[in-house]
């Protein structure tokens, strides 16, 4: 729907501009992702249109979900959500978040990719994050790795480390050489 994208664009650009100027792209990504998750729930959509629920209550709902998911929600984030509520645009949060992430990816010169293979990945095809998780797990006395991440694809990548082949003796020697230097 071009109309949704068109209406969401100025909000996404304003949020992006503010986040970039304040070096808060990660925090705003989390806030908008949480808002998009709330906005995709049918129960929340019903609340967005309810005359019994105030804009402030909707802002607190979304800010609460964002905070519970680890996002830092500052006054500017709350003001942005309040503006969306006042203009009856909370339902656009998924599109705003998508456009924000596209602008962020362009700025950071990144792209998300998904690799599909017919066979299991071999050592050289492992990501650096997966290598790190596997290395820590092979250390004596370590049974669990708690990896911090702010995006679901990164979490999926960390989880996929369990499906990668174990580190070879050669890889472990190379890591040891790096640590010694």
C-alpha positions in Angstrom: 0.0 0.0 0.0 1.7 3.1 -1.2 -0.5 5.3 0.9 0.7 3.8 4.2 4.3 4.1 3.1 3.7 7.7 2.0 2.1 8.7 5.3 4.7 6.9 7.4 7.7 8.4 5.5 7.9 11.8 7.2 7.7 10.2 10.7 10.4 7.7 9.8 12.7 10.4 8.4 12.1 12.7 11.4 12.9 9.8 13.8 15.9 8.8 11.8 17.2 12.4 11.7 16.8 12.8 15.4 18.4 9.4 16.2 21.3 10.1 13.9 22.0 13.5 15.4 21.9 12.2 18.9 23.9 9.0 18.2 20.9 6.9 19.3 20.2 4.8 16.2 20.2 1.5 18.2 17.9 2.8 20.9 15.5 4.2 18.4 15.6 0.9 16.4 14.6 -0.9 19.6 11.9 1.6 20.4 10.4 1.4 16.9 10.7 -2.4 16.7 8.8 -2.7 20.0 6.2 -0.3 18.8 5.8 -2.2 15.6 5.4 -5.4 17.6 2.6 -3.9 19.7 1.0 -2.3 16.6 0.8 -5.7 14.9 -1.2 -7.2 17.7 -5.0 -7.2 16.9 -5.8 -6.4 20.6 -3.6 -3.3 20.4 -5.1 -2.2 17.1 -8.5 -2.3 18.8 -7.1 -0.1 21.6 -5.7 2.4 19.0 -9.2 3.1 17.8 -11.0 3.0 21.2 -12.4 6.3 22.6 -12.0 4.7 26.1 -8.2 4.7 25.8 -6.2 7.9 25.9 -3.2 8.7 23.8 -1.1 8.8 27.0 -2.2 5.3 27.9 -1.2 4.1 24.5 2.2 5.8 24.8 2.7 4.2 28.2 1.7 0.8 26.8 4.2 0.9 23.9 6.9 2.5 26.1 6.4 -0.2 28.7 6.8 -3.0 26.1 9.9 -1.3 24.7 11.4 -0.9 28.2 10.6 -4.6 29.0 12.3 -5.7 25.8 15.5 -3.8 26.8 15.0 -0.5 24.9 15.9 2.8 26.5 12.8 5.0 26.1 13.7 8.7 26.8 11.5 11.8 26.7 12.1 12.2 23.0 10.9 8.7 22.3 7.8 9.3 24.4 7.2 12.6 22.6 7.4 10.8 19.3 4.9 8.2 20.4 2.7 10.9 21.8 2.8 12.7 18.4 1.8 9.5 16.6 -1.0 8.9 19.1 -2.3 12.5 18.7 -2.3 12.2 14.9 -3.9 8.7 15.0 -0.8 7.2 13.4 0.3 4.5 15.9 -1.0 1.9 13.5 1.8 3.0 11.2 4.6 1.9 13.6 5.5 -1.2 11.6 6.0 0.9 8.4 7.8 3.6 10.3 10.1 1.0 11.8 10.8 -0.6 8.4 11.6 2.8 6.8 13.8 3.8 9.7 15.8 0.5 9.4 16.2 1.1 5.6 17.6 4.6 6.3 19.9 3.1 9.0 21.1 0.4 6.7 21.9 2.9 4.0 23.8 5.1 6.5 25.7 2.2 8.0 26.2 0.6 4.6 24.8 -2.7 5.8 22.5 -5.3 4.3 20.8 -8.3 5.9 21.2 -11.5 4.1 19.9 -15.0 4.5 22.1 -17.9 3.4 20.3 -21.1 2.4 22.5 -24.1 1.8 21.9 -27.7 0.8 24.6 -28.8 3.2 25.7 -27.7 6.7 28.0 -24.8 6.9 31.7 -25.6 7.3 34.1 -23.7 9.5 35.1 -21.0 7.0 31.4 -20.2 6.4 30.8 -19.5 10.1 30.1 -15.9 11.1 32.5 -14.2 13.5 29.7 -14.2 16.1 29.2 -17.9 15.7 32.9 -18.5 16.0 33.0 -16.5 19.2 30.1 -18.4 20.7 31.7 -21.7 19.8 35.1 -20.6 21.2 33.7 -19.6 24.5 31.7 -22.8 24.8 34.8 -25.0 24.3 36.5 -23.3 27.3 36.9 -25.5 30.4 34.0 -25.0 32.8 31.8 -23.0 30.4 28.4 -24.6 29.7 26.4 -21.5 28.7 27.0 -18.4 26.7 24.9 -15.3 27.3 25.3 -13.1 24.3 23.9 -9.6 24.3 22.1 -8.6 21.1 19.7 -5.9 20.1 18.2 -7.5 17.0 16.4 -10.7 16.4 18.6 -11.7 13.3 21.7 -11.5 15.5 20.0 -13.7 18.1 19.2 -16.2 15.4 22.8 -16.1 14.3 24.0 -16.8 17.8 21.6 -19.7 18.2 22.7 -21.2 14.9 26.2 -21.5 16.3 25.1 -24.8 17.8 24.6 -26.2 14.4 28.1 -25.3 13.1 30.8 -28.0 13.3 33.1 -27.8 16.3 36.2 -25.7 16.1 39.2 -27.6 14.7 42.5 -27.8 16.4 44.0 -25.5 13.7 41.3 -22.9 14.4 41.9 -23.1 18.1 45.7 -22.6 17.5 45.0 -19.6 15.3 42.8 -18.0 18.0 45.5 -18.7 20.6 48.0 -16.9 18.4 45.7 -13.9 18.1 45.3 -13.8 21.9 49.0 -13.9 22.5 49.8 -11.0 20.2 
